[in-house]
Amino acid sequence: MSGVRRIDLGFPALLEFRGPDAVRFLNGQLTQDVRLLAGGQISLPSCVTDAKGKLQFRVTVTEVGGALWIAGEPGDAEALEARLTRYLIADDVEVTDLTGQYALYHFTGEITGTITCGANRYGLPGTDLWCPNGEDLPAATLLAGDELEALRIANGIPAWGRELIPGMLPPEALLEDTDISYYKGCYIGQEVISRIKSAGKVNRRLTKFLFDAAAPVAAGRLANGAGEITSVSPVAVGGLRPALGYVKRGATEFNYLAADGSLIPARLC
């Protein structure tokens, strides 16, 4: 356990899908290949998209006791269930809302517990622990606040409400390697997302930036319509401050537009 850190993720929206058709049904609703979860060893991120391929929810999926657990943002349980069950007609699937029954903790390393699975949430191999009320946690130092945000931004991990918003296209946020299977077959929005892959381009891309540590940079616009900054690290390293944002296709100059109208140069990384 030496060096393992704990990240508290609270009580996400949590839906359980159980039944002989659960895997096949969810494979038609999620961008991820649900079949990869057999055995309950890993948790994988996935997108829920509309018919135009636009992001509605980002979730994680894992197998627990023969059922599939879909976890989303806190407060999204009702809307997420409504979206996922909209097409549930003749399939033999039972859906149960487990929200509030399990807290979610992520550990930056291997740990043991009643319900655990491997997960890579912050650019590092780790373990998710689903903890029922009253279960003791493994000993580990808490990773939170500015330190956690700095880790997220340095590793280019998009956050809901910052880099990820409803209505965007998942490939814009570089989710094609983590959240999307291009080989499993059809799902809602699959045709559009496959066309984006074939074309090899989107109108904007998530990008990591570096700014001088002393520069007054915050979330905001880049000059000349080149894009926007969405997250700025609270921690500078080596005189430079990492940031995340979007760069529009074809843009060649990247300067942050400060509140006083001055331009602060950005370095892409």
N, C-alpha and C positions, 0 to 999 in steps of 0.2 A: 504493500500500500504506500510505500515511500514515494513522495512526489505526486500522488494522486490528488486532484482537486475536485471539489463538488460544486455543481451549478444547480441552483434551485429554479425549476421551471413551473412551479405552482400546480394548479389544477387545470390542465387543458380541457377543451371540449373533447369528449371521448365516446366514440360509438363502437359497439361490438356487432360484427356481422358473422352469423353462424348458420350453417346449413350446407347441404350438398352442392348448392349452386353458388355459394358465397364467392369463391375464387373467380369463377367465370363471370359472375355478375360485376364484381368490382373491377375486373380487367376491362370491362366495357365502360367504366366510369372514370378511371384514373389513368394518368399518363405513365405510371410505373407498371412494370410487369410483376403482378402480385404473386405469381408462381415462384419467384425467387425467394420468397419468405418461408417456404416450406421448412418445418423443423424449428422455427422460432428462434433462430440464432442471431438474426440481424433485424434492425429497423431501417427502413428506407424512406427518403423523402419523396413526395409525389405532388403533382399539381392536379387540381380539379378545374377543368376548363369548360367554356360554353361551346356552342356549335361553331363559333368563329375562331376557336382556338385561344380565346382570351382568358386570362387568369381569373378564377372566382375564389378559390381557396388554395393555400398550400398546407399540406398535411404530412404526417408521418404514418407509416403502416408497419405493423408487425403481427406475427402470429402468436397467439397466447392460448394454450390449451385447446388447440384445434379450431379456434375462432380467429377472425381477423379484427384487430383493433385499429381504428382510424382516429388519429389525434390531430386536433386543429387548434386555432387560437381560442383562448378563454372567451366565453360569451358567444361563440359561433355554433354551439351544439344544435340549436333548433334550425338555423338556416342551413347548416351543413347536412343535417339529416334530411331536410326537405329536398335539397338538391340531389343527394345521392339516391334517395328512394323515389324520385320522380318517375324513373323508368322501371321501377320494381313492380312488375305486373304478375307474371306467371312463374317467376323464379322461386325456388324453395329456399328462402333466406329469411332468417329471423334477425331483426335489428333491435338492439337494446342500448339505451342511453346510460352510460356508466359515469357521466360527468360528475365530479365531486367525490367519487368513491376512491380514487387513486391520485396521489400526488406524483409528479414526474421529477426525477433528479437525473442529471447527467454527470458522469464521472470521467475525468481525463485519464483513463486507464482501465484496467480490468478489475472488477469487483464481483462479489457474489451477493445474491439476494433471492427472494421468492420469485420475482418476475424481472429478469434481466435480458438484455439483448445488446449486441454490438451496434454502435452508431457513430457516425462521424458528423457532428453538428457544428464544430468550430474549426474545421480544417485539421483536426487531430483525431486519431483513432481513440475511441472511448466506449463507454457503456451507459446505456439507459437503464434506470431502475424505476419500475412502477411500484409505488409503495402504498399499500392499504393503510388506512388510518390506524395509528398505534404501533406500526412496525418500526423497530430500531434501524437507524441508518449506519452504514459502515463509516468508520472514522476517516475523515478527510477534511482538509482545509477548504474553506469556502472561497470560491472564485466569483466575484460579483463586481458591480459598480463600474468604475472607470477601467479597472484592469480587464474585466470581461469585455467591455466595449472595445478597448484597444486591441484585444486578441481577435475579436470578430472582424474588425476593419482591416487589420494587418493581414489577415488570411482571406480577405475578399468575400466574406460570407454575407449575403444579402439578408436584411431584416424586414419583416412585415411592417408596413406603415412607413418605411423609409425607402428601401430599394424595391420592395415588392408592394404593389397596389392592385386592387381589382381593375380589370380591364386592360392590363398590359399583356404583351405576348411573352410567355416564359423564356424563349430563347434570347430575348433582350437582356435578361438577367443571368445569362450563361448557365441556365438550369438544364441544358440538354444532356450534359454528362452525368448529372446527379439524379434528376427527377423524371427523365423521359426515356421510355423504351421505343425504339423505332422498328422493332422486330416482332412484337407480340400480337399485332393485329389491331382491329378497329376499337376506338373509344370516342367519346364525345369530343369533338375538336381535332381528331387525329389527322384529318385530311389537310387542314390548314397548316398544322405544325409540320407535317411531312413535306409540304410544299416549301416552307421556309428552309428546311434542311436542304432540299434539292437546289433551291436558288442560292443558298450559301450566304445570305445577307439579310439583315434587318435594318430598320431605319436608325437604330441607336443600340449601343452596347454598354453593359456595365463595365466600368474601368476603375483601376486603382490609380490614385494620384499621390504625389509627394509635394508638400509645400514647405517653405522655410518655417521653422518652428515658431518664429516670432511674428509671422504674418497673421493678421486678424481674419482668419478664414472661418466661415460658418456655412451651413447648408444654404445654397442659393445658386444663382445663375452664373454660367460662364459667359464671357464676352462674345459678341458677334453671333449669338445664337448657337454656339458650339455644343451646348449641353447644360448640365447642371450638376452641382455637388449635392449629394444626399446625406452623407454622414462624414463627420470629421473626428478623427481619433482624439481623445482627451490626453493622450500620452505621446510625446515626441521622442524619437530615437535618433541619436547621432545628429541632432540639429534639424531633423526633418520630421514633419507630421503627416502620417498617412491619412488618406481620405478615400471615399468611394463616391462614384457618381456615374452619370451617363454621358457618353460622347455621341454626337450625331454623325451618321455616315457622311463621309466627305469632309468633315472638319479637319483643319490642319494646324490651327493655333488654339492653345488652351490657356486662357487667363481667367482667374476668378475676378468677378466684378464686385468690388467692395462697395459698402454702403455710401462712401464718399465719392464714388465714381472712379476711383483709382483701379488699376489693373495689377493683380498679383499673379506672377507666372506660376504655372503648375508643371510638374514633370510627370509624365506617364510612367507607370511601372507595372 
